[in-house]
């Protein structure tokens, strides 16, 4: 996708993140949502009961009562709200592009057009191992050959040939490169073709792929391994890119252990090891992971002192005696944009605006519920901040029926088997066994899904190299 007026060689200073956002969202698809389909399996399974949303990380907490269900946001609307919040933050922050070495640019978005710094190839080169020949056959073969990486060889004379390696510079006056398998030499060291020779064959002329100054890729292009290769070939050591969104992670809970086996009511922290690499795969720069327990003052200090683009908290998003996220947000004057989402697992997730250019995503304490919150709120927000293109909608038929919640969307781990998505067991909010084996998460509409019904799939970043490409 290109932008009117974008030219090769424009200065990076002329670019801002908002422009890249406009580029990568030039033709946005329909907002992510629950797929259509008649429900055949009503009723939520017991492990989706919101009363146990804090699970092993926060035992015994209860879901907020009153009108919280009425305030909860529909799942597709929550994702759209996160994208919209990120757009507003981009306009407020006006973060400058950065120059990144090639080995640090994977997954970032180009903030300046990639224009060729040289012709490609930079000189006439041989496309094959064989002989460079001049004029009609037969040819007398030189003693010295031509290798890649060496200075320009002496010109050929009419009726002369020289051994040549793939990628080597073509001697002046060469008319053809004759492949090794298409020639033979006689007892007098004269070369003869074994098939018809076409003028110019197997010669890559200078500038065949591009000329110096040609625009190779526009602003807004996602940096993939192939883009890195092209940039290196075109003469780049660094790329001008949209900076990674900065994220601080706050892990809450007095009951969490960082090592050893569970004991005496204490359990292992699963989110501390899982969230940072997942956030990095979503394009973020994770600056800090802080474990601060169930301490309202410590949480307030951590949130108020953070200058990250996004603060991610785990647990404490309901209204129990140690659920401090809402009170802290109220204390600092944050604006709640999403307060609960109609999705299982993960219902009590939230999104708040701390400042014009800073947000907080509150994840439930249960591991799979936290993953749901990560993909519902953090993923679209981070993607938009990083000016990454939105993934193309991806759907696949479900092999088996999936029970649904009467009112809420469900996110269910699946594996891909041929042209079907197979729902996995161990998909309760406190479980990671299913998602650890999964290829994707299926978006199941309220009421459930029948066998053979199409379901939207959410990519897991490691199944696609972390670049958001649909794998079906």
C-alpha positions as MATLAB code, in Angstrom:
seq = 'XXXXXXXXXXXXXXXXXXXXXXXXXXXXXXXXXXXXXXXXXXXXXXXXXXXXXXXXXXXXXXXXXXXXXXXXXXXXXXXXXXXXXXXXXXXXXXXXXXXXXXXXXXXXXXXXXXXXXXXXXXXXXXXXXXXXXXXXXXXXXXXXXXXXXXXXXXXXXXXXXXXXXXXXXXXXXXXXXXXXXXXXXXXXXXXXXXXXXXXXXXXXXXXXXXXXXXXXXXXXXXXXXXXXXXXXXXXXXXXXXXXXXXXXXXXXXXXXXXXXXXXXXXXXXXXXXXXXXXXXXXXXXXXXXXXXXXXXXXXXXXXXXXXXXXXXXXXXXXXXXXXXXXXXXXXXXXXXXXXXXXXXXXXXXXXXXXXXXXXXXXXXXXXXXXXXXXXXXXXXXXXXXXXXXXXXXXXXXXXXXXXXXXXXXXXXXXXXXXXXXXXXXXXXXXXXXXXXXXXXXXXXXXXXXXXXXXXXXXXXXXXXXXXXXXXX';
ca = [
       0.000    0.000    0.000;
       1.288    3.404   -0.873;
       0.391    6.888    0.150;
      -0.196    9.707   -2.345;
       2.838   11.938   -2.387;
       5.186    9.393   -0.793;
       8.413    9.382   -2.790;
      11.627    7.468   -2.619;
      14.195    9.386   -0.642;
      11.808   11.411    1.545;
      13.394   12.351    4.840;
      12.381   10.393    7.927;
      11.745   13.724    9.671;
       8.746   14.204    7.374;
       7.090   11.102    8.822;
       5.063   10.494   11.934;
       3.457    7.364   13.317;
      -0.014    8.588   12.410;
       0.959    8.587    8.740;
       2.065    4.970    9.010;
      -1.191    4.125   10.727;
      -3.090    5.627    7.831;
      -1.019    3.585    5.424;
      -1.352    0.214    7.053;
      -5.043    0.770    7.661;
      -5.743    2.262    4.244;
      -8.210   -0.489    3.388;
      -9.269   -1.898    6.740;
     -11.320   -5.053    6.736;
     -14.387   -5.559    8.866;
     -13.745   -5.224   12.592;
     -12.908   -8.448   14.349;
     -16.028  -10.006   15.733;
     -17.838  -13.158   16.449;
     -18.694  -15.244   13.403;
     -22.293  -15.880   12.522;
     -23.895  -19.256   13.046;
     -26.769  -20.904   14.810;
     -26.025  -22.047   18.332;
     -26.521  -25.697   19.057;
     -24.911  -25.994   22.489;
     -26.148  -23.417   24.960;
     -24.908  -22.985   28.508;
     -21.538  -22.043   29.882;
     -19.257  -24.741   31.204;
     -18.544  -24.464   34.908;
     -14.908  -23.441   34.448;
     -16.023  -20.195   32.814;
     -17.877  -19.065   35.923;
     -16.706  -15.494   36.539;
     -16.851  -16.077   40.276;
     -13.553  -17.962   39.964;
     -11.862  -15.596   37.563;
      -8.746  -15.161   39.672;
      -8.267  -18.895   39.947;
      -4.896  -20.170   41.161;
      -3.359  -16.704   41.196;
      -6.117  -15.230   43.382;
      -8.210  -17.844   45.165;
     -11.614  -16.967   46.556;
     -12.211  -13.584   44.923;
     -15.738  -12.928   43.747;
     -16.974  -11.221   40.612;
     -18.353   -7.718   40.938;
     -22.137   -7.664   41.318;
     -24.655   -4.921   40.570;
     -24.628   -3.526   37.073;
     -21.166   -4.766   36.013;
     -22.618   -7.130   33.412;
     -24.498   -4.255   31.808;
     -21.308   -2.183   31.597;
     -19.337   -4.995   29.987;
     -18.375   -4.352   26.379;
     -19.028   -6.712   23.494;
     -15.847   -8.499   22.445;
     -15.496   -6.975   18.952;
     -16.301   -3.521   20.319;
     -13.604   -3.902   22.981;
     -10.995   -4.612   20.296;
     -12.149   -1.637   18.249;
     -11.998    0.569   21.351;
      -8.390   -0.502   21.962;
      -7.443    0.382   18.385;
      -9.181    3.754   18.654;
      -7.427    4.509   21.950;
      -4.066    3.746   20.371;
      -4.783    6.081   17.462;
      -5.526    8.895   19.903;
      -2.291    8.119   21.768;
      -0.324    8.271   18.525;
      -1.713   11.710   17.780;
      -0.865   12.870   21.310;
       2.632   11.394   21.540;
       4.101   12.216   18.129;
       6.948    9.808   18.814;
       9.849   10.238   16.434;
      11.017    7.399   14.203;
      14.179    5.553   15.217;
      17.119    4.141   13.325;
      17.447    0.402   13.989;
      20.273   -1.940   12.907;
      19.063   -4.646   10.579;
      19.385   -7.308   13.261;
      17.036   -5.310   15.539;
      14.419   -4.275   12.977;
      12.482   -7.527   12.496;
       8.765   -7.013   13.127;
       8.958   -3.209   13.108;
       7.282   -0.952   10.563;
       9.131    1.188    8.027;
       8.882    4.878    8.864;
      10.612    5.927    5.633;
      10.434    4.472    2.134;
      13.085    1.873    1.328;
      14.870    3.341   -1.696;
      17.707    1.468   -3.384;
      21.137    2.888   -2.549;
      22.714    1.039   -5.469;
      21.829   -0.734   -8.675;
      20.862   -4.385   -8.165;
      22.877   -6.146   -9.272;
      25.557   -3.454   -9.048;
      27.353   -4.846  -12.125;
      26.748   -7.476  -14.793;
      27.046  -10.846  -13.065;
      26.936  -14.494  -13.996;
      23.739  -16.301  -13.060;
      25.410  -19.729  -13.353;
      28.671  -21.583  -13.027;
      30.120  -22.159  -16.472;
      32.045  -20.156  -19.049;
      31.809  -16.527  -20.136;
      32.218  -16.604  -23.929;
      32.562  -14.028  -26.679;
      31.466  -14.444  -30.264;
      30.593  -17.696  -32.057;
      31.812  -21.184  -31.058;
      34.191  -22.852  -30.709;
      36.042  -20.845  -28.067;
      39.576  -21.101  -26.756;
      39.556  -21.261  -22.943;
      41.744  -18.936  -20.883;
      43.928  -20.379  -18.204;
      42.650  -18.004  -15.515;
      39.020  -18.117  -14.389;
      36.703  -15.447  -12.989;
      35.558  -15.722   -9.365;
      32.963  -13.820   -7.338;
      34.296  -11.010   -5.182;
      37.262  -10.210   -7.433;
      38.043   -7.068   -9.383;
      36.828   -6.641  -12.953;
      38.471   -9.269  -15.200;
      40.183   -8.493  -18.473;
      37.846   -8.203  -21.476;
      37.305  -11.225  -23.695;
      38.331  -11.261  -27.300;
      36.201  -12.737  -30.057;
      36.340  -16.540  -29.869;
      37.593  -16.579  -26.268;
      36.076  -18.149  -23.137;
      36.840  -17.958  -19.425;
      35.689  -20.164  -16.587;
      33.252  -18.170  -14.386;
      31.507  -18.696  -11.042;
      27.968  -17.714  -10.107;
      27.891  -14.089   -8.965;
      31.204  -13.177  -10.575;
      31.577  -10.004  -12.644;
      31.081  -10.549  -16.349;
      34.167   -9.715  -18.451;
      33.646   -6.981  -21.006;
      32.652   -8.201  -24.505;
      30.956  -11.321  -23.084;
      27.997  -12.372  -25.223;
      26.790  -15.469  -23.328;
      27.367  -17.438  -20.150;
      27.428  -21.096  -21.108;
      26.410  -23.343  -18.236;
      28.824  -26.041  -17.156;
      26.364  -28.766  -18.143;
      25.830  -27.209  -21.582;
      29.448  -27.276  -22.773;
      32.359  -29.636  -23.419;
      36.023  -29.134  -24.143;
      38.040  -31.069  -26.699;
      41.617  -32.280  -26.587;
      42.831  -28.864  -27.762;
      41.039  -27.139  -24.843;
      38.489  -25.642  -27.160;
      34.969  -25.205  -25.814;
      31.899  -26.391  -27.741;
      28.208  -25.891  -26.797;
      26.044  -28.983  -26.478;
      22.799  -27.078  -27.106;
      21.626  -23.894  -28.773;
      23.159  -20.690  -27.423;
      20.966  -17.576  -27.007;
      22.602  -14.159  -26.867;
      22.718  -12.801  -23.300;
      21.646  -16.033  -21.619;
      22.481  -16.494  -17.931;
      23.807  -12.963  -17.580;
      22.201  -10.769  -14.918;
      22.626   -7.254  -16.272;
      23.402   -4.357  -13.972;
      20.184   -2.853  -12.560;
      18.025   -5.809  -13.600;
      16.155   -5.736  -10.246;
      16.359   -2.008   -9.549;
      18.277    1.174  -10.196;
      19.757    3.361   -7.499;
      17.001    5.609   -6.121;
      14.127    3.304   -7.063;
      11.554    2.949   -4.282;
      11.546   -0.686   -3.248;
       9.027   -0.592   -0.372;
       6.722    2.158    0.940;
       6.258    3.607    4.400;
       4.152    1.276    6.539;
       5.754   -1.956    5.317;
       6.265   -4.563    8.026;
       9.906   -5.628    8.310;
      10.035   -9.362    7.607;
      13.142  -11.525    7.118;
      12.803  -10.996    3.355;
      12.664   -7.206    3.853;
      15.878   -7.417    5.868;
      17.518   -9.328    3.044;
      16.359   -6.809    0.445;
      17.521   -3.901    2.591;
      20.963   -5.440    3.010;
      21.259   -6.131   -0.724;
      20.189   -2.539   -1.448;
      22.995   -1.170    0.742;
      21.354   -0.540    4.129;
      22.970   -1.072    7.525;
      20.054    0.459    9.451;
      16.361    1.085    8.807;
      14.177    4.018    9.839;
      11.267    2.446   11.690;
       8.368    3.153   14.027;
       9.653    2.568   17.574;
       8.343   -0.317   19.604;
       5.653    0.590   22.162;
       7.167    0.542   25.648;
       5.432   -1.730   28.174;
       5.761   -2.179   31.936;
       4.285   -5.370   33.430;
       3.018   -5.407   37.020;
       2.367   -8.890   38.442;
       0.015   -8.735   41.424;
      -0.629  -11.343   44.108;
       0.783  -12.223   47.526;
       0.353  -15.929   46.803;
       2.799  -16.127   43.877;
       6.111  -17.972   43.908;
       8.899  -17.340   41.413;
      10.628  -20.710   41.953;
      10.042  -24.168   43.347;
       6.900  -26.176   43.965;
       3.633  -24.808   45.358;
       3.360  -25.073   49.145;
       1.419  -23.687   52.074;
      -1.198  -21.994   49.891;
       1.422  -20.433   47.598;
       1.468  -21.184   43.881;
       3.841  -20.580   40.989;
       3.487  -17.383   38.992;
       2.684  -18.394   35.409;
       2.113  -14.894   34.031;
       5.475  -13.384   34.929;
       7.359  -15.801   32.648;
       4.643  -15.860   29.946;
       3.602  -12.257   29.372;
       6.928  -10.528   28.552;
       7.882  -12.773   25.614;
       4.275  -12.732   24.390;
       4.247   -8.929   24.488;
       7.571   -8.834   22.630;
       6.103  -11.103   19.982;
       3.306   -8.546   19.630;
       5.911   -5.880   18.879;
       6.424   -4.347   22.316;
       9.580   -3.390   24.175;
       9.098   -4.818   27.666;
      11.062   -2.546   29.956;
      10.216   -3.890   33.398;
       8.448   -6.799   35.071;
       7.618   -5.910   38.685;
       6.071   -8.236   41.257;
       4.352   -6.094   43.841;
       1.829   -8.376   45.558;
      -1.596   -7.301   46.791;
      -0.491   -3.882   47.974;
      -2.613   -0.899   46.954;
       0.073    1.669   47.791;
       2.757   -0.213   45.900;
       0.436   -0.583   42.915;
      -0.342    3.144   42.996;
       3.352    4.040   43.091;
       4.158    1.671   40.233;
       1.366    2.913   37.977;
       1.853    6.588   38.773;
       5.620    6.467   38.225;
       5.554    4.535   34.922;
       6.249    6.449   31.725;
       5.631    3.423   29.490;
       3.186    3.657   26.610;
       1.287    0.745   28.146;
       1.111   -0.608   31.674;
      -0.109   -4.217   31.936;
      -1.350   -5.524   35.277;
      -2.292   -9.093   36.185;
      -5.153   -9.846   38.571;
      -6.974   -7.465   40.870;
      -9.490   -6.283   38.255;
     -12.698   -7.276   40.096;
     -14.070   -5.934   43.376;
     -12.703   -8.317   45.999;
     -10.876   -7.301   49.184;
      -7.460   -7.351   47.462;
      -8.603   -6.158   44.042;
      -6.873   -2.778   43.956;
      -6.763   -1.926   40.248;
     -10.077   -0.017   40.079;
      -9.425    2.034   43.237;
      -5.937    2.952   42.028;
      -7.296    4.023   38.642;
      -9.903    6.164   40.390;
      -7.245    7.687   42.646;
      -5.052    8.809   39.746;
      -8.007   10.088   37.698;
      -7.748    7.513   34.908;
     -10.528    7.182   32.339;
     -12.028    3.689   32.037;
     -12.530    2.928   28.350;
     -13.448   -0.740   28.761;
     -14.633   -2.111   32.106;
     -15.302   -5.782   31.544;
     -15.724   -7.587   28.229;
     -18.381  -10.092   27.245;
     -15.853  -12.831   26.582;
     -14.989  -16.071   28.386;
     -12.477  -16.569   29.779;
     -11.360  -13.085   30.701;
     -14.592  -11.216   31.464;
     -13.156   -8.819   34.129;
     -10.410   -7.358   31.902;
     -10.220   -3.590   31.514;
      -8.647   -0.790   29.483;
      -7.973    2.634   30.987;
      -6.456    5.857   29.686;
      -3.905    7.119   32.207;
      -2.748   10.069   30.114;
      -3.378   11.198   26.560;
      -0.518    8.992   25.380;
      -0.525    6.280   28.067;
      -2.874    3.377   28.759;
      -3.290    0.500   31.168;
      -4.607   -2.953   30.337;
      -5.779   -4.865   33.381;
      -5.645   -8.612   32.801;
      -7.472  -11.175   34.958;
      -5.253  -13.251   37.216;
      -6.158  -16.638   35.720;
      -3.591  -17.619   33.064;
      -5.876  -18.393   30.117;
      -8.149  -15.496   31.058;
      -5.043  -13.273   30.947;
      -4.244  -14.580   27.455;
      -7.789  -13.689   26.435;
      -7.289  -10.157   27.756;
      -3.938   -9.903   26.026;
      -5.421  -10.764   22.629;
      -8.612   -8.759   23.178;
      -7.174   -5.457   24.416;
      -3.358   -5.422   24.376;
      -2.867   -6.876   20.894;
      -4.935   -4.325   18.931;
      -3.568   -1.471   21.041;
       0.078   -2.492   20.581;
      -0.418   -3.288   16.893;
      -1.842    0.156   16.283;
       0.867    1.926   18.305;
       3.520    0.042   16.321;
       1.758    0.845   12.996;
       1.625   -2.845   12.173;
      -0.904   -3.927    9.552;
      -4.030   -5.592   10.885;
      -4.069   -9.317   10.150;
      -6.356  -10.485    7.389;
      -9.512  -12.159    8.731;
      -8.913  -15.876    8.985;
     -11.636  -18.499    9.391;
     -11.731  -22.281    9.435;
     -14.369  -24.914   10.029;
     -14.507  -26.457   13.483;
     -14.205  -30.228   13.504;
     -16.149  -30.626   16.754;
     -18.963  -28.832   18.497;
     -17.966  -26.215   21.070;
     -20.132  -25.353   24.072;
     -20.817  -21.658   24.374;
     -21.763  -19.085   26.951;
     -25.394  -17.907   26.673;
     -24.415  -14.247   26.201;
     -20.649  -13.950   25.795;
     -18.078  -14.806   23.142;
     -15.705  -17.660   24.002;
     -12.054  -17.954   22.980;
     -11.110  -21.630   22.707;
      -7.638  -23.062   21.957;
      -7.541  -25.148   18.761;
      -5.048  -27.100   16.708;
      -5.154  -27.180   12.918;
      -5.666  -30.569   11.309;
      -5.955  -30.344    7.540;
      -8.799  -27.983    6.713;
     -10.371  -28.133   10.177;
      -9.746  -26.537   13.560;
      -9.900  -29.039   16.409;
     -10.947  -27.630   19.816;
      -8.674  -28.630   22.667;
      -9.523  -29.752   26.168;
      -8.103  -27.985   29.211;
      -9.537  -24.659   28.113;
     -10.666  -23.385   31.507;
      -9.621  -19.896   32.615;
      -6.997  -21.227   35.032;
      -5.473  -23.669   32.524;
      -2.519  -23.276   30.179;
      -2.292  -26.877   28.977;
      -4.610  -26.241   26.036;
      -3.076  -22.963   24.847;
       0.440  -24.417   25.181;
      -0.464  -27.007   22.533;
      -2.605  -24.694   20.387;
      -2.072  -23.247   16.931;
      -4.722  -20.550   17.405;
      -7.726  -19.443   19.406;
     -11.168  -19.948   17.884;
     -13.733  -17.191   18.388;
     -16.946  -18.986   19.390;
     -20.168  -16.926   19.327;
     -22.655  -16.826   22.192;
     -24.519  -20.107   22.375;
     -21.685  -22.200   20.969;
     -20.790  -23.663   17.586;
     -21.762  -26.833   15.763;
     -19.386  -29.221   13.931;
     -18.429  -27.799   10.553;
     -19.301  -24.221   11.495;
     -16.845  -21.547   10.351;
     -15.012  -19.823   13.196;
     -12.710  -16.830   13.197;
      -9.191  -17.720   14.311;
      -6.809  -15.535   16.279;
      -3.166  -16.123   15.425;
      -0.656  -16.920   18.111;
       2.467  -14.913   17.265;
       4.909  -17.813   17.366;
       2.902  -19.789   14.802;
       3.584  -17.081   12.180;
       7.015  -15.768   13.064;
       5.415  -12.980   15.043;
       4.478  -10.987   11.995;
       0.722  -11.418   11.972;
       0.305  -13.466    8.797;
      -2.649  -15.834    8.654;
      -1.393  -19.393    8.556;
      -4.296  -20.994    6.652;
];
